[in-house]
Every structure is written in structure tokens, then in C-alpha cells.
Amino acid sequence: MNQMTNVPDALPTPAEMLAAPYSDYMSVRQLAFFRARLCRERDALLAFASETTRHLQDFEYTPDPSDRASLEEDHALEFLVRNRERKLLHKIDEALARIENGSYGWCEESGEPIGIDRLLARPTATCSVEDQDRHETLRKMRDG
């Protein structure tokens, strides 16, 4: 264990976490695993955003209207993707804050464990599968 950060030196593998007993749920090692995963994802998204900014600054003027329309469509698509990534960055930051305050891995609705398998698939999840399904069903009924 690293004495400076109180984090284990070796992070568990996803298979180890899935096989772990319930008493290990959201242990220091598991939280360190998810913190590292979320930080890697955040760093990758920030790198993509920086790359997009450079790409958009290198805009090439073209006199051909169809080429210009194609470039503008490509840029609009990039903006849509980056907007989704911006929202994901916000969710990642919220998940990291939940790790710090001790609420990560616990359903915001029921207080029950979200589950390692769900968190491996979606590390920013805030609800258990059951509560998420119920929430989406209620939203569908309300919206349509």
C-alpha cells in the first residue's frame, strides 16, 4: 500500500472485482480502480477536445460550395460529438466527487449497491439497473 495516498499499489482486475465477496464492495482497492478508470477516460476526452480545437482552428477555406458544405457538416458533427463528451466529462467529475465523499457505487434512489458489473459497464452510473429501468419507464409514460 502506498503510504502517501493510502491507495493499494496494485489495482484489482475487473475479474477479481466481480469475484470478490460482498464485504469487499467499494473497498479502497475497488474505489482506486474506478478512480483510475474515470481519470483515464477524462484525460482521453480532454485530449480529444484539444485535438478538435486544433482541427477547427486549421479551417481551410474552399471556394467550391459543395466542398464548403461538406466541411461545415463535418464541423457540425464534431461539435455534436464534443457536446456529448462535454456532458460525459461532467458526469465523470461528479463520479469522482462521489468517490471522494463515499457515495460512489450506491444508488441515489434506493441506497442499494449499484453493482460492480454495472459500474464496470458504466462507471458514471448513479442508479441500480432496477431503479434506472423504473426511472426510464416513468419518463416514457410522462413524455409520451
C-alpha angles and dihedrals in degrees: 000000000000105000094205097057103020088232123130115254094229119048118217120252120242089251091053091050093049090050095045120112119256089253088068093057109134093356120165090266094050093047090049089052093053093042090054092046093049092046091051091050092047092049091050092050091049090050091051090049091051091049091051091050091053091046093051091048089056091062111161118215113224125185093210108096095211092050090047091049090050091051091048091050090050090051092048090052090049090052091052092050092047091049089056089048090050089056090048090051088056091051090048091052090049091050091051089051090052089052089054095047095044099246097104114120095023123106113251090213104045105012089234122131113279090212134243094253092056093044091050089054095041113014091184094058115134099182137050117253091256095052092043091052091049091048092050092047091052091048092051091050091049095045101042 
